């Protein structure tokens, strides 16, 4: 079923603001109608929680600091089914703790937004330093098959805009949506612009229809709330369209898992966002996201001054991966270069969809990606 | 003639999945009798449960909103739902392994917050669904599939734990003390704050058989013998208490107020 849309005035007065990325994301949440936040302190994300507490006191939201990140996602599921637009924010170690309940949210089709300000892992790693090591974890971190949506901002403006988008996608597709940022963008301070109005989506609603499969083509069932007299049966066990546990019925499990996956895949074309810079008539393509894409853009602009035909393609939607757009951007190039602040994660996805040579630039020292690190002149000479 | 509690149940899911002699059916009935006695509407109720046999008491049996969560996290899920919609009357029903082992952290923090939830822990001293393993509530020296030579770990006193964490209503009864149990569930539901009931419920299949008490009748008689009223228990000399355990309302709103004052 289709979500409904509404255009509402912005929570902040329209204009330019100077904030940290973490704070701009909190503003995006408030603008999108989020009024429930459950969280647990963690570096480098705590500023988001601190900011949203302050804003909730002004606009009237529900905030709870939970005993751990497991409890945060648990409370979000409860609040989402009680009708709220819900959020949490964390970083690697907290994300690892959240994973079981994120799988539960995927299984029960519970809308929620999880902000992950990635830091250098594994384990406690470097708490204050940037990384992009959670690219695969957000998609594959919980057991079993399911699909989530993940968006990657590269600016404070996108921390605000994509947080709104994350809430809209969560409502539209009844799925967990990640704002998959890195410490570089989370702690970046720069201007961003707030427009006068915001378009917000609301989850599909209907009385008396099955909340876990209506047989609709778009595969998105309506979502009633607790207290509406629908006598909801919600379970993370295999369930039929009304929520009855059917853990011994193969056909029910098969249909459910395929729908959880396909409701995102068949709608991927509507979800995909990407940005291309200088990709006309290119021989080389850099694929980069997050703070690394800013360094990559500088490299691309410098190399183009030297006459090297190179462009930048930046996926904004990391999951579901915009493979068709990538194939189009990489059409006819000699090589693709993928700089990442991890030991090579999204590069696997790039390799999977292209038949040209793909070169990873993997940086795992906890430093921010610098333009000179992506200097690929040596690579071009090799090729 | 229909059973008077049928209106609270999804009759299509019966027969229940519980083993013969399981105490959870009695607890199921006690919860519904308490709700019936208070005149609550099931449309205002939300039942939250975790993983394990006791979690199946509300889900799918109760004709109300039910949330069957991940293992141990029912109290956290319930906290979010209650916070988002304070008009919901939220009750958690789950087992001792779910609430006190994997979910112990959520339990003590919800008690500390004194958030308006009623938590009923169906304590059968064992992990029933997974094959009779040791629980943090298994009495000393008892046999389970993971303590084949007898349990060497002292069990939790769940009521003392939750009282220490700050709950406003704390009680223990057994399914062999049905009228007291129903009265306690009513008191817990009426209390505006965190209320906790340890409902002791026998498991003949996994616990009784391992401990030479396979008969459900013997297990119920044991509950009647081993659990004595708080007043009686408190008057007993220490050497007479032995393995007896008190039942009663250990923390009540007025008692707590007078303690604090």
Boltz contact constraints between the chains, C-beta under 6 A:
constraints:
  - contact:
      token1: [A, 36]
      token2: [B, 84]
      max_distance: 6.0
  - contact:
      token1: [A, 62]
      token2: [B, 83]
      max_distance: 6.0
  - contact:
      token1: [A, 64]
      token2: [B, 83]
      max_distance: 6.0
  - contact:
      token1: [A, 67]
      token2: [B, 105]
      max_distance: 6.0
  - contact:
      token1: [A, 67]
      token2: [B, 109]
      max_distance: 6.0
  - contact:
      token1: [A, 71]
      token2: [B, 76]
      max_distance: 6.0
  - contact:
      token1: [A, 71]
      token2: [B, 106]
      max_distance: 6.0
  - contact:
      token1: [A, 74]
      token2: [B, 73]
      max_distance: 6.0
  - contact:
      token1: [A, 74]
      token2: [B, 76]
      max_distance: 6.0
  - contact:
      token1: [A, 74]
      token2: [B, 77]
      max_distance: 6.0
  - contact:
      token1: [A, 75]
      token2: [B, 76]
      max_distance: 6.0
  - contact:
      token1: [A, 75]
      token2: [B, 79]
      max_distance: 6.0
  - contact:
      token1: [A, 75]
      token2: [B, 80]
      max_distance: 6.0
  - contact:
      token1: [A, 76]
      token2: [B, 80]
      max_distance: 6.0
  - contact:
      token1: [A, 77]
      token2: [B, 77]
      max_distance: 6.0
  - contact:
      token1: [A, 78]
      token2: [B, 77]
      max_distance: 6.0
  - contact:
      token1: [A, 78]
      token2: [B, 80]
      max_distance: 6.0
  - contact:
      token1: [A, 78]
      token2: [B, 81]
      max_distance: 6.0
  - contact:
      token1: [A, 79]
      token2: [B, 80]
      max_distance: 6.0
  - contact:
      token1: [A, 79]
      token2: [B, 84]
      max_distance: 6.0
  - contact:
      token1: [A, 82]
      token2: [B, 81]
      max_distance: 6.0
  - contact:
      token1: [A, 82]
      token2: [B, 84]
      max_distance: 6.0
  - contact:
      token1: [A, 82]
      token2: [B, 85]
      max_distance: 6.0
  - contact:
      token1: [A, 84]
      token2: [B, 84]
      max_distance: 6.0
  - contact:
      token1: [A, 100]
      token2: [B, 70]
      max_distance: 6.0
  - contact:
      token1: [A, 101]
      token2: [B, 70]
      max_distance: 6.0
  - contact:
      token1: [A, 104]
      token2: [B, 70]
      max_distance: 6.0
  - contact:
      token1: [A, 226]
      token2: [B, 46]
      max_distance: 6.0
  - contact:
      token1: [A, 226]
      token2: [B, 65]
      max_distance: 6.0
  - contact:
      token1: [A, 226]
      token2: [B, 88]
      max_distance: 6.0
  - contact:
      token1: [A, 227]
      token2: [B, 85]
      max_distance: 6.0
  - contact:
      token1: [A, 227]
      token2: [B, 88]
      max_distance: 6.0
  - contact:
      token1: [A, 229]
      token2: [B, 43]
      max_distance: 6.0
  - contact:
      token1: [A, 231]
      token2: [B, 63]
      max_distance: 6.0
  - contact:
      token1: [A, 231]
      token2: [B, 64]
      max_distance: 6.0
  - contact:
      token1: [A, 232]
      token2: [B, 65]
      max_distance: 6.0
  - contact:
      token1: [A, 233]
      token2: [B, 60]
      max_distance: 6.0
  - contact:
      token1: [A, 233]
      token2: [B, 66]
      max_distance: 6.0
  - contact:
      token1: [A, 234]
      token2: [B, 67]
      max_distance: 6.0
  - contact:
      token1: [A, 235]
      token2: [B, 68]
      max_distance: 6.0
  - contact:
      token1: [A, 236]
      token2: [B, 70]
      max_distance: 6.0
  - contact:
      token1: [A, 244]
      token2: [B, 60]
      max_distance: 6.0
